[in-house]
Amino acid sequence: MTSRTRNLTLIIFTLIGLPLLCAGLWLQSFLTTPVIPSQPQTIEIKQGSSFARIAAQLQTAGVVSDVRRFTLLARWRKATAQVHAGEYLFETSATPDQVLARLVAGDIRKFQVTIPEGFNLQEIAGRLEKTGVGSAQEFLSLCKDEAFIKELGIEATSLEGYLFPETYTYTSSTTPRQLLSAMVGQLDSQITEELLENAAALKLDRHQLITLASIVQKEAGNLMEMPLISSVFHNRLKRGMPLQADPTVIYGVADFDGNLTRKHLNTPTPYNTYRMRGLPPGPIASPGGFALHATASPAEGKDLYFVARGDGTHEFNATLKEHNRAVRRYQLRRR
């Protein structure tokens, strides 16, 4: 190589190669240097936000240090249009590449809410309101919206009993409709063909199964007693006897203050199973999986009565005489 050629090569490298090398090192140092937020940062990326706006949000929050280089990185990765909207939580150090990967993967912040077994619509709506997804009134209105109920494939006047008690995951963008739909879908997954066949053999359709299961759920303080309580109710239904279930009476009155009175028992409502025979028109709460199975597969036996012992369990009896004796025994014990 002649001296002239070497000089020309050096000039070309100086004019082109050196700037490219410097630019590469400049970008590389940005890519590999993690940024540590001063404190956990929650960033809400709205649907339709431009990448420039997103990058500015990240820089303002201290998640990335340089908007220009972060934008160059996104263009290089062809990711400027692939960022998912949602709420992101950044609480540990991360390189710009790691931050971008989370945005592209849609690694948004997730929350959980637990609905206990035996909650009714009012209680569920109150619990869901705390999620921030919607107000209690909004949830209650949807639960009684005929069009929404029909859309979910439910033949009932409300979603009472159809919102399965479980722990649910949601995000800041979850809507009340989506959350309620997920709860109904979870119930659908619990009610198998086998369960429906067992219920049909007991002359219960799907709605009646859920209705009776909700009563079993509210009566039972002990999971292991659910098949026994179910058996009592099935035996009474077969004989045309009133169920005489206190939880149904409580559900039907508007002024219940925690003390069930003779007045309540004598108040005629569609849910007063002391005054009516058969099942009430619908569920009184959300039954769990165990209550559903116990209702479709009751224990064998001839018991027609049960009374609370005061320790979370019950005594079961086949005759009224035995039942009255048990009632006196446990009532005296509580005095």
C-alpha positions as CSV (number, residue, x, y, z in Angstrom):
1,M,0.0,0.0,0.0
2,T,1.5,3.3,-1.0
3,S,1.8,6.3,1.3
4,R,-0.9,8.1,-0.6
5,T,-3.3,5.2,-0.3
6,R,-2.6,4.9,3.5
7,N,-3.3,8.6,3.9
8,L,-6.5,8.4,2.0
9,T,-7.7,5.4,4.1
10,L,-6.9,7.3,7.2
11,I,-8.8,10.3,6.0
12,I,-11.8,8.2,5.1
13,F,-11.8,6.5,8.6
14,T,-11.4,9.9,10.3
15,L,-14.3,11.4,8.3
16,I,-16.7,8.3,8.4
17,G,-15.5,5.5,10.5
18,L,-14.5,7.4,13.6
19,P,-17.9,9.2,13.9
20,L,-19.7,5.9,13.4
21,L,-17.5,4.2,16.0
22,C,-18.1,7.0,18.5
23,A,-21.9,6.9,17.8
24,G,-21.8,3.2,18.4
25,L,-20.0,3.5,21.7
26,W,-22.3,6.4,22.7
27,L,-25.4,4.2,22.0
28,Q,-23.7,1.1,23.5
29,S,-23.0,2.9,26.8
30,F,-26.6,4.0,26.9
31,L,-27.9,0.5,26.2
32,T,-25.8,-1.2,28.9
33,T,-26.1,1.4,31.7
34,P,-29.0,0.7,34.0
35,V,-31.1,3.6,35.3
36,I,-32.1,3.4,39.0
37,P,-35.3,5.3,39.7
38,S,-35.1,7.4,42.9
39,Q,-38.3,5.7,44.0
40,P,-40.8,3.2,42.5
41,Q,-42.5,4.8,39.5
42,T,-46.0,4.1,38.1
43,I,-46.4,5.2,34.5
44,E,-49.8,5.1,32.7
45,I,-49.3,4.8,28.9
46,K,-52.6,5.7,27.3
47,Q,-54.0,4.1,24.2
48,G,-52.8,5.9,21.1
49,S,-49.9,7.7,22.7
50,S,-47.0,8.6,20.4
51,F,-43.6,7.1,21.1
52,A,-42.2,10.6,21.6
53,R,-44.7,11.1,24.4
54,I,-44.0,7.7,25.9
55,A,-40.2,8.4,25.9
56,A,-40.8,11.8,27.5
57,Q,-42.9,10.2,30.3
58,L,-40.2,7.7,31.0
59,Q,-37.5,10.4,31.2
60,T,-39.6,12.6,33.4
61,A,-40.1,9.6,35.8
62,G,-36.4,8.9,35.8
63,V,-36.8,5.5,34.1
64,V,-34.6,6.4,31.1
65,S,-31.9,9.0,31.0
66,D,-32.1,10.2,27.3
67,V,-35.2,10.5,25.2
68,R,-33.2,10.8,21.9
69,R,-31.1,7.6,22.4
70,F,-34.1,5.7,23.7
71,T,-36.0,6.7,20.6
72,L,-33.1,5.6,18.4
73,L,-33.1,2.3,20.2
74,A,-36.8,1.8,19.6
75,R,-36.4,2.6,15.9
76,W,-33.5,0.2,15.6
77,R,-35.6,-2.5,17.3
78,K,-38.6,-1.4,15.0
79,A,-40.6,-1.1,18.2
80,T,-42.0,2.4,18.1
81,A,-45.5,1.1,17.2
82,Q,-45.4,-2.0,19.3
83,V,-45.7,-0.5,22.8
84,H,-48.8,-1.7,24.8
85,A,-51.0,0.7,26.6
86,G,-51.5,0.2,30.3
87,E,-50.0,0.9,33.8
88,Y,-46.4,0.0,34.3
89,L,-44.5,-0.2,37.6
90,F,-40.7,0.5,37.5
91,E,-39.2,-0.1,41.0
92,T,-35.7,-1.6,40.2
93,S,-32.8,-0.7,38.0
94,A,-33.2,-1.5,34.3
95,T,-31.3,-0.9,31.2
96,P,-33.1,1.0,28.3
97,D,-33.2,-2.3,26.4
98,Q,-35.0,-4.0,29.4
99,V,-37.4,-1.1,29.7
100,L,-38.3,-1.3,26.0
101,A,-38.7,-5.1,26.2
102,R,-41.3,-4.6,29.0
103,L,-43.2,-2.1,27.0
104,V,-43.3,-4.3,23.9
105,A,-44.2,-7.4,25.9
106,G,-47.1,-5.5,27.6
107,D,-45.7,-6.3,31.1
108,I,-48.3,-4.1,32.7
109,R,-49.1,-3.8,36.4
110,K,-51.5,-6.5,37.6
111,F,-53.8,-6.5,40.7
112,Q,-55.9,-9.1,42.5
113,V,-59.2,-9.1,44.2
114,T,-60.7,-12.0,46.2
115,I,-64.4,-12.7,46.3
116,P,-65.2,-14.9,49.3
117,E,-67.7,-17.8,49.1
118,G,-71.2,-16.8,50.2
119,F,-71.0,-13.1,49.2
120,N,-74.2,-11.6,47.7
121,L,-74.3,-9.0,45.0
122,Q,-74.2,-6.1,47.4
123,E,-71.1,-7.4,49.1
124,I,-69.4,-8.3,45.9
125,A,-70.1,-4.8,44.4
126,G,-68.7,-3.3,47.6
127,R,-65.5,-5.4,47.3
128,L,-65.1,-4.7,43.6
129,E,-65.5,-0.9,44.1
130,K,-62.3,-1.0,46.1
131,T,-60.4,-2.1,43.0
132,G,-61.0,1.2,41.3
133,V,-62.4,-0.5,38.3
134,G,-65.9,0.9,38.9
135,S,-68.3,2.1,41.5
136,A,-70.5,-0.3,43.5
137,Q,-73.6,1.2,41.8
138,E,-72.0,0.6,38.4
139,F,-71.4,-3.1,39.2
140,L,-74.9,-3.5,40.6
141,S,-76.5,-1.9,37.6
142,L,-74.7,-4.2,35.3
143,C,-75.7,-7.2,37.4
144,K,-79.3,-6.4,36.8
145,D,-79.0,-5.2,33.2
146,E,-81.2,-7.5,31.1
147,A,-79.2,-7.1,27.9
148,F,-75.9,-7.8,29.7
149,I,-77.3,-10.8,31.5
150,K,-78.6,-12.2,28.2
151,E,-75.3,-11.5,26.5
152,L,-73.7,-13.8,29.1
153,G,-76.1,-16.6,28.3
154,I,-77.8,-16.5,31.7
155,E,-81.6,-17.0,32.1
156,A,-82.2,-15.0,35.2
157,T,-83.2,-11.5,36.3
158,S,-79.8,-10.8,37.9
159,L,-76.3,-12.1,38.3
160,E,-76.9,-13.1,41.9
161,G,-75.2,-16.5,42.4
162,Y,-73.5,-16.4,39.0
163,L,-70.4,-14.5,40.1
164,F,-68.0,-17.3,41.2
165,P,-66.1,-16.7,44.4
166,E,-62.4,-16.7,43.5
167,T,-59.3,-14.6,43.3
168,Y,-59.3,-12.5,40.1
169,T,-56.4,-10.6,38.3
170,Y,-57.1,-7.3,36.7
171,T,-55.3,-4.3,35.4
172,S,-55.9,-0.5,35.4
173,S,-57.6,-0.9,32.0
174,T,-60.0,-3.6,33.0
175,T,-63.7,-2.6,32.8
176,P,-66.6,-3.6,35.0
177,R,-68.0,-5.7,32.1
178,Q,-64.8,-7.6,31.7
179,L,-64.5,-8.3,35.4
180,L,-68.0,-9.5,35.7
181,S,-67.7,-11.6,32.6
182,A,-64.6,-13.3,34.0
183,M,-66.5,-14.2,37.1
184,V,-69.4,-15.7,35.2
185,G,-66.9,-17.5,33.0
186,Q,-65.3,-19.0,36.1
187,L,-68.7,-20.3,37.2
188,D,-69.3,-21.8,33.8
189,S,-66.0,-23.7,34.1
190,Q,-67.1,-25.2,37.4
191,I,-70.5,-26.4,36.3
192,T,-69.5,-29.5,34.2
193,E,-71.7,-31.8,32.3
194,E,-71.4,-34.4,35.0
195,L,-72.5,-31.9,37.6
196,L,-75.5,-31.0,35.5
197,E,-76.4,-34.7,35.0
198,N,-76.2,-35.3,38.7
199,A,-78.4,-32.3,39.4
200,A,-80.9,-33.4,36.7
201,A,-81.2,-36.8,38.4
202,L,-82.3,-34.8,41.5
203,K,-84.8,-32.8,39.3
204,L,-82.8,-29.6,39.4
205,D,-82.0,-27.5,36.4
206,R,-78.9,-25.3,36.2
207,H,-80.6,-22.3,37.8
208,Q,-82.1,-24.4,40.6
209,L,-78.7,-26.1,41.2
210,I,-77.1,-22.7,41.8
211,T,-80.1,-21.5,43.9
212,L,-80.0,-24.5,46.2
213,A,-76.2,-24.4,46.4
214,S,-76.3,-20.8,47.5
215,I,-78.5,-21.8,50.4
216,V,-76.2,-24.7,51.3
217,Q,-73.3,-22.3,51.2
218,K,-74.9,-19.8,53.6
219,E,-76.1,-22.5,56.0
220,A,-72.8,-24.4,56.3
221,G,-70.1,-23.2,58.6
222,N,-68.1,-26.4,58.0
223,L,-67.3,-27.6,54.4
224,M,-67.6,-31.2,55.5
225,E,-71.2,-30.7,56.5
226,M,-72.3,-29.4,53.1
227,P,-73.3,-32.8,51.7
228,L,-75.4,-33.4,54.9
229,I,-77.1,-30.0,54.7
230,S,-77.7,-30.6,51.1
231,S,-79.3,-34.0,51.9
232,V,-81.7,-32.4,54.4
233,F,-82.9,-29.9,51.9
234,H,-83.3,-32.5,49.2
235,N,-85.3,-34.7,51.6
236,R,-87.6,-31.8,52.5
237,L,-88.1,-30.9,48.8
238,K,-89.1,-34.5,48.0
239,R,-91.6,-34.5,50.8
240,G,-93.0,-31.1,49.9
241,M,-91.9,-29.6,53.1
242,P,-90.8,-25.9,53.4
243,L,-87.0,-25.6,53.4
244,Q,-87.2,-23.3,56.5
245,A,-83.7,-21.8,55.8
246,D,-83.0,-18.7,57.8
247,P,-80.5,-17.2,55.2
248,T,-83.3,-17.1,52.6
249,V,-85.5,-15.1,55.0
250,I,-82.7,-12.7,55.8
251,Y,-82.1,-12.2,52.1
252,G,-85.7,-11.3,51.4
253,V,-86.1,-8.6,54.1
254,A,-84.9,-5.1,53.8
255,D,-84.5,-4.2,57.5
256,F,-82.4,-7.0,58.8
257,D,-80.1,-5.8,61.6
258,G,-78.4,-9.1,62.5
259,N,-81.3,-10.3,64.7
260,L,-83.8,-12.7,63.0
261,T,-87.2,-12.2,64.6
262,R,-90.6,-13.8,64.5
263,K,-91.7,-10.8,62.4
264,H,-89.2,-11.7,59.8
265,L,-90.3,-15.3,59.7
266,N,-93.9,-14.2,59.2
267,T,-93.1,-11.6,56.5
268,P,-94.3,-12.9,53.1
269,T,-91.5,-12.5,50.6
270,P,-90.5,-14.6,47.6
271,Y,-87.5,-15.8,49.6
272,N,-89.3,-16.7,52.9
273,T,-88.9,-20.5,52.8
274,Y,-90.8,-20.7,56.1
275,R,-94.0,-19.6,54.4
276,M,-93.5,-21.1,50.9
277,R,-92.6,-24.5,49.6
278,G,-89.9,-25.3,47.1
279,L,-87.0,-23.2,46.1
280,P,-86.9,-19.4,46.1
281,P,-86.9,-17.7,42.7
282,G,-83.1,-17.4,42.6
283,P,-79.8,-17.7,44.4
284,I,-79.2,-15.7,47.6
285,A,-75.4,-15.6,47.3
286,S,-72.4,-16.9,45.3
287,P,-71.8,-20.6,46.1
288,G,-68.3,-22.0,45.9
289,G,-67.3,-25.2,44.1
290,F,-67.7,-27.4,47.2
291,A,-71.3,-26.2,47.7
292,L,-72.2,-26.8,44.1
293,H,-70.8,-30.4,44.2
294,A,-72.5,-31.1,47.6
295,T,-75.8,-29.9,46.2
296,A,-75.5,-32.1,43.1
297,S,-74.2,-35.1,45.2
298,P,-75.9,-35.0,48.6
299,A,-75.0,-37.4,51.4
300,E,-77.3,-40.4,51.8
301,G,-79.7,-40.3,54.7
302,K,-83.2,-39.5,56.0
303,D,-82.4,-36.4,58.1
304,L,-85.0,-33.6,57.8
305,Y,-83.6,-31.2,60.4
306,F,-80.4,-29.7,61.7
307,V,-79.6,-27.2,64.4
308,A,-76.4,-25.2,65.1
309,R,-74.3,-26.5,68.0
310,G,-72.7,-23.1,68.4
311,D,-69.2,-24.2,67.4
312,G,-69.6,-24.0,63.7
313,T,-71.1,-27.5,63.3
314,H,-74.7,-28.9,63.4
315,E,-76.6,-31.8,64.8
316,F,-78.8,-33.6,62.2
317,N,-82.0,-35.4,63.0
318,A,-84.6,-37.4,61.1
319,T,-87.6,-36.6,63.3
320,L,-89.1,-33.5,64.7
321,K,-89.1,-34.9,68.2
322,E,-85.3,-35.5,68.0
323,H,-84.8,-32.0,66.5
324,N,-86.8,-30.3,69.2
325,R,-84.8,-32.0,71.9
326,A,-81.6,-30.9,70.2
327,V,-82.9,-27.3,69.9
328,R,-83.7,-27.2,73.6
329,R,-80.3,-28.6,74.5
330,Y,-78.3,-26.1,72.4
331,Q,-80.5,-23.2,73.2
332,L,-80.0,-23.8,76.9
333,R,-76.3,-24.2,76.4
334,R,-76.1,-20.7,74.8
335,R,-77.9,-19.0,77.7
